[in-house]
Each structure stands twice: as structure tokens, then as C-alpha cells.
Amino acid sequence: MAPLRAFRLPTRVLLEPGSFQRLASAVASCAPRAQRVLLVTDAGLKATSWPRKAKEQLEKAALSLVEFAEVEANPRASTVERLAAVARSETVGCVIALGGGSVLDAAKAAAMLATNGGRCEDFEGARSFVEKPLPFIAVPTTCGTGSEVTWVSVISVEERKSKISIKGDGMFPDVALVDPDLLISLPRDLVVWTGLDAMTHALEALTGTARNPASDALATQAVRSLFDALPRAAADISGDGEARSAMAQGSTLAGMAFGNADVAAVHCLSETLGGLFDVPHGLANAILLVPVLRSHGSSVSGPLGELARNLGWADAGSSDGEASQEALERIEGLVDSLGLPTFASLEVPTAEFSQIALRSTQNGSNASNPRPMGPEEYLQILENLLGPCPRSCP
């Protein structure tokens, strides 16, 4: 019998336009004694008005601000450790992350290291830290991370050319301010890549072995929101408020789903590619989503068939096989309509495919796949991405 998994979400989530204006009150609620706060962003966000608006709110509340805007894509352990050192030396009482998944993951890990000491690698895996992290507030500015409602931080370790996951119930943000209006300045490519990252979160939560009734319900609603809104958001993120709200909602619901049901092969591959070659995470997931789902064959027919019937993509009386094919065609049609780069454009060396396949099996989420996935299965997916199947397709 599979172990029982309890659904948990200790984060206080405010998911509505204008919630960003509650930043100072969020600090007061989770860190009432804080006098100094650390605001973590990246170079792209620093060029927008959002950090300045955050600073205005915090200073109006008589809070002293320390800023760190040097988080890179696929955040590095060395950056996280430097950020934690800043938090300690400046004796901050709260950490605020304003940005996409890289910023949220880096700040989340730094809030933990600030109180526990050590290096990121010391805390690889689940529940390896003892001290409670600094109070942490997540303010996502993309529509794909989900990190604002999860217990995990994914960090790149340069020396190993790999990504590690740091997990623990204390890693859940204390507060998540999910304001769709912060998506207004998001470039089209990031709307598409992060939106399909969120879709991947939902679909892998829905089809993996760790799924449960609560995660299924959240993932289904996330797919519903994202599927309808993503083309509109890609076309006009700044002018379509309904699409922005649906994207923000879908992303956060998908985060709630996979935070309690895990991800699977798409992420095993994308995290490996990110660690080895610094491939953007959202782009990798977007490119890999359909090929990986199709590779799973009949092992995903049940949940995908149920999804298709729930969303009205297939008749209520249709079989799992028929309905799941309809779901796959709908998802593939959406992805194709958004004009993604090809896998070949990532210039991943074919000589490294065997290593990528092996490392993917070593990812902590490999066990959550709907079918057993060894190096051979990952290698076949990679080879098929470059053209017609060199072997018999699944």
C-alpha cells in the first residue's frame, strides 16, 4: 500500500490584483519585531518600478531596507551563500523575494542558511535543517514558478554542474502576495515559458504516482485557467487584465498541486539540462512537456482522460484512451501555437545525452513518474527530440 500523503499549505496566500500594496502589512504579520528587511530581486526586475514601489511601502512603515539584486537564472549556490551572509551581517528580520522562480528559490534558501549556517549542499534533500528560517515573503512576478507556495528550493551547484533540491516544511513562505498586475512588464517569451512551466507543474502533478484528490482538483483547475488564458496573455499581457489574473491563479494553483504531489520526468530532464548547460528552466519544460507526456503512453491515459472529460474536451462517456488522446492533442496544439524554439536550438551536445539520461534518473522526482524511467527511457526521449524516432516510438 502506498504511503499516505497529507496535503499541507501553511503559507498565507493573497491572490488578487493590488495585493502587492499589502507588503508592509505582510511584514508586520510574520515578522512584527523586524526593523530591517532584505529585498531580493534580479537585474531585470531592478530595471522596473516594482523594487522602488516596494521600498516606498517599507520605508513608509519605518522599516530599513537592504537590497540584493544579483540573483541569476538557475540560481547558484555561491550566490545563495553570499545572500545568506548579507542577511546575517545586516541582521535582517525578514526576507522578501520579488521576482520569478530563480529569485524566490534563492531567497528561500538564503532565509534558511541565514539561521542554520553552512553551505547549500549541507542541506540537500528533505528536512535536513534544524533552525527555523528567517520569516519569508514571496512576491512572484512571473506566471510559472509556484515557488511561492512550495516547500522546496532548487539551486545550481557549480562544481557539480547539477541542481539540488532543499526541502523542509520550514521552507514554505510565510506569506505569498500573488498580484496579477506585477505581470504587466513581463516580456512575451517569459509569459510563454513560465506559463508552460506552470502547465507542466499541473500536468505532472496530475499524472504522477504521488497524486491525491486535493492535488488533482488544484491541478485540474490550474490547467483550465492556464489553457484558456495563455494565448491571450502571450498576445497582450499588459492590456488583458482577465488573462493576467487567470495566469497568476493558474500558476499558484499548479504550485499548490505539485508541492503536494511532486513533478516527474519533464523536471528530471529540465533540471539536469539547467545544471549542466544553464538552459532556462521554463523554456526547457515548455519544449519537453508534450514529448515526455506522449512517451508515457497508456500510463497516463487514466488521469489525462479524466482531465479531458472534466474540462469538456471529451464526451462524458468516452474511454480513457480516446479522452487522453484528445487531451494530448489539445495540449500539443496550445504549445505549437505559441511558437517555441526547437530542442535543437538549445545546442545540447548529443555526446552528453547518456550523461543527461543517467543524471535524470538520479533526480529526486524520478520515482514519481507514472511509469518506471531508467536511462534508456530518458535517452529515447532525447533522441526523439532531434527528429524522427531512431527506434520504435512508444
N, C-alpha and C positions, 0 to 999 in steps of 0.2 A: 504494500500500500504506500502511495506517495505521501511524503510528509505534509502536514497541514501548514498552510502559509497564512498568517494573519495580515489583513490589509491594515496599513498604517500610514498616516499622514499628519504628523504633528505641526506642520507648517501652517501658519495663519495666512490664507490666500485672499488678497483683494484683487478681483479680476473685473475691472471696469475702466472705461475712459476717465481720466482725471485722477486715478489712484496714485500717480506719481506725486501729486501735491500733498500726499499724506506721509511723505518721507520722514519729516521731523517727528511726527507723532508716532511713527513706527519705531524710531529710535527710542523714544520715551517709553514705549510699551515693553520693549525687550531688553533695553539697557538703561533703566531710569537713572543710574548713577554716572553714566558716561559723560565726560566733559570733552573728550577728543574722539573723533571718529576717523576712520580710514576709508577713503573713497577710491575704489579700484576701477579703472577703465582701460581703454587702449588708445592707440594713436588716432584711429578712425573716429572713435567717439569723442575724443578730446577736441576734434575739429568741429563738432556740432554744439548746439546750445545747451544740451542736456546736462553736462557737468556743471556749467555755470548756474543753471537753474537749481540744481541740487545744492550747490554751495550757498546760494541765496537763501534757500529754505533753512539749511542747517545753521547758518550764521544768525539768521533771524531768531532761531531758537537758542541762541547763546552757546552753540557748540563750536569748538575749534576743529578745523578740518586739516587732515593730512591727505595729500593726493598722490596716487601712483598710477601712471598711465602707460606702463611699459609691458603690458601683457601681450604676447604674440599669439598668433593662431597655433593650435596644438600646443598649449602652454607647457613650458619646460620646467622640470623640477628645480633647476637652478633659479629660475625666476620666482617660483613659489617660495623657495627658501629665503631669497632676498626680500620678498614681500613680507614674510613672517618676521624677519629680523627688523624690518621697518615698524611693524605693528608692536613688537616688544620694545624697541628703543624709544618709540614715541608714546608708549604707554596708552595706547588707544583702548577705549572701552567697547567699541563696536566696529564691525567691518561691513561696508556697503559695497556690493558689486553692481555696477551699472554697465551692462554690455551683453554680448552674446555668450554662447556656451563656454568659450575659452576663458573669458573674464570671470564668469560665475564659478567655473571649476577651479581656476587658480585661486580666487579669493576664498572659496570654501575650504580648500586645502590649507591655505595660509592661516585662516582663522583657527584651524585645528593645530597646526605646527606652532603657532604663537604661544599656546598654553602647554603643549606637550614637548616641545623641543625636538631635536633630531632632524633627520632628512626624510624626504618623501618616501624613499624606498623602505625605511624602517616601518612604515605603516601600510605596506601593500597588502591587499586582501580586506577581509571583513573584521571589524571590531578589534583592531589592534592598538587603539589608543585608549588611554585611561582618563585623562583630564578632559573636562568639558571644553569644547572650543569657545572662542570669543563669540558673543552674540553676532548673528549674521543676518543681513537683509539682502535679498536678491531682487534686482530690478532688471528683468530681461528686455533687451532692445532688438531681438530678432524673434522670428516666429518658428523656432525649431528646437531650442535647446532642451527644454524640460527640466534643466538642472535646478530651476527654482523650486521644484517640489520633489527632489530625489535625495537619497542618502549617499550618493556616490560622486566622486570627483575623479576624472580621468586626466592623467598627467603624463607627459612625454619625458622619458629618462634618456638624455642624450647619449650617455656612454653605452647603453644597451640598445639604442635605436629601437626602442619599444615603448608602448604605453602601458601604464599600470593603473589599476583602479584602487582607490582608497574608499572604504565603505564603513559606515557606522551610523547608528541611529542619531548620534550627536551631530552628524553632518547635515541633517535636514536644516534648511534655513529656518530661522525663527519666524520671519515674515517674508512673503513674496508680494511685491507690488507689480501686478501684471497690467500695464496700461497700454492698450492698443495704440494710443496716439504716439507712443515712442517709436512705432514702426514707420512713421511718416518719412523719415530720412533714409530708410533702408534702400540700397540700390537694387535694381531688378534681379540681378544674379543672386544676391543674397536672399531675396524674397523666395526665389525658386529653390535654391539649395537648402535653405533652412526649413522651408515649408515641406519639402520632400523628406528632409531629415525627421521632421515631426510625423509625417505619414509612415515612415519606416518604424519609428518608435511604436506607433499604434498597431501596425500590421504584425510586427514581430512579437509584441505583447499578446496579440490575439491568436497567433498560430503556434506559439512556443509551448513547451511542456509545463511551464510554471504558471500558465494562465489560471485565472479563478473568476468566479462570477462578477466580482466587483471590477476587476481589471478589464474583463470582456465588455462590460457596459460602458466604461470610460473610453476604451479603445474604439468601440463602435461609434460612439458619439463624436470622437475626435476625427475619425475618417469621414463621417458625414459633414462635419464643419469644414474640414480642410479640402475635401474633394470639390465642393461647390465654390469655395472662396478663393482657392489658389489661382486659378486663371484670371480672375478679376483683380486680385491683389498684385499679380505679376504685371498686369496691364496698367494699373493706376493705384498704387498703394497709398499715395498721398491724398487722392481725391475720393476714394471709396471707403467711407467710414464703416459701413456694414462688413465689407470684406476684411478690413483690419481687425475688427472685433472678432469675427469668426476665426481668423488665423490665430490670434492670441489665445482664444478659447481652445481651439483645437490643439495647439502646441502644448498648453498646460495640461489639458486632459490626457493627452498622449503621455506626458511626463508622469502623471499620476498612475497611468496604466503600466508603463514599463518599469517604473520604480517599484512596483509590487509584483511584476510578472517577468521581468528581465527582457533582454533583447536576445538576438541569436546570430546566425551566420553572416548577415549583412554587416553587423557591427564587428564581428570577429575579423572579417576581411578589412573593413574600413579602418579599424584601429591599428591593424598591422601595417596597412599602407601609410597611415599617418605617422606611425613611429619610424618606419624605415625611410620614407621618401617625403614626409611632410605634406602629403596630399590633404587638402582641406576636407574636414570630416563630413560636412554636409554634402559637398559635391560627390565624394566617394559613395556615400549612402544613396544619393539620388541615382547615380549610374548603376549601382549594384542591385537596387531594390527588385526590379522585375526579373532580371536573370536569376537571382537567388530564389525568389518565390517560385518561379517556374521549375527550377531544379529540384524543388522539394516534391513535386509530383503529387501523388494521391495522399501524401502525409498531411497536406494542408487542405484537402478537399472539404473536410467537415467544417472547420472554422470559417474558411472563405465562403463556403456555400451558405452557411448561416448568416454571415455578413451580407452577402448579396440579397438574401431574402429579407433581412431586416431593413435594408436600405432601399428596397423596391427595385433592385437591379434584376431580380429574377422572380418568377412566379412562386407563390407560397408552396405549391405542390411540386416544384422542380426538385430533382435529385441533387445530392451534394456535388456529384461530378459536373452536372450541367450548370448549376449555380456558381460553382467555384470557377469554372471557365469564363463565365460572364464577368465575375469579379476581376479576374486576371486581365481580361480584355479591356475592361473599364480603366483599371489602374494603368495598364500599359498605354492606353490611348491618352490619358492625362499626362503621363511622363513624356510621351512623344510630342505632345502639343506644346510643351514648354521649351523645346529646343536645347537640350543638354549637350555639352561636349561629349565626344566618344570616349570610351575607355582608353583607346589607343592614344588619344591626345594627352593623357596623363604621363605618357612615356615611361611607364613602369617596365624595367628590363625583363624580358622573358626568361633570361637566365636566373632571375630571382624568384620565379614562380614557385619552385619547390620549397624554397625557404618561407615564402609568404604562406603557402598552404600549411606547412608544418606549424608555423607560429600561430596561425588562425586556430588550429586545434588546441593550442595551449591557452587560448583566451578563456577567461573565467565564465563567459556566457556560452561556450560551445556545448555544454551539457543541456542547455535549454532548447536546442534545436528540435524541430518536430520529427527529424529522422537522424540516425547516427551519422556524424560527419567526421571523417578522418581526412588525412592529407590527400588521398585520392579524390575524394568528393570536392574538396576545395580546388584542387588542381584542375579538375574538369571544368569547373565554373570559370576559372581564369582563362583557360584555353579557349573556351567557347566565346568569351567576350571579344576575342580578336577576329572572329569570323565564323564561317560555317563550322559546325561541330566536327572536330577531328576524330571523335569517337562517336558512338551511338548516343544521341541526346536522350536525356531522361524522359 
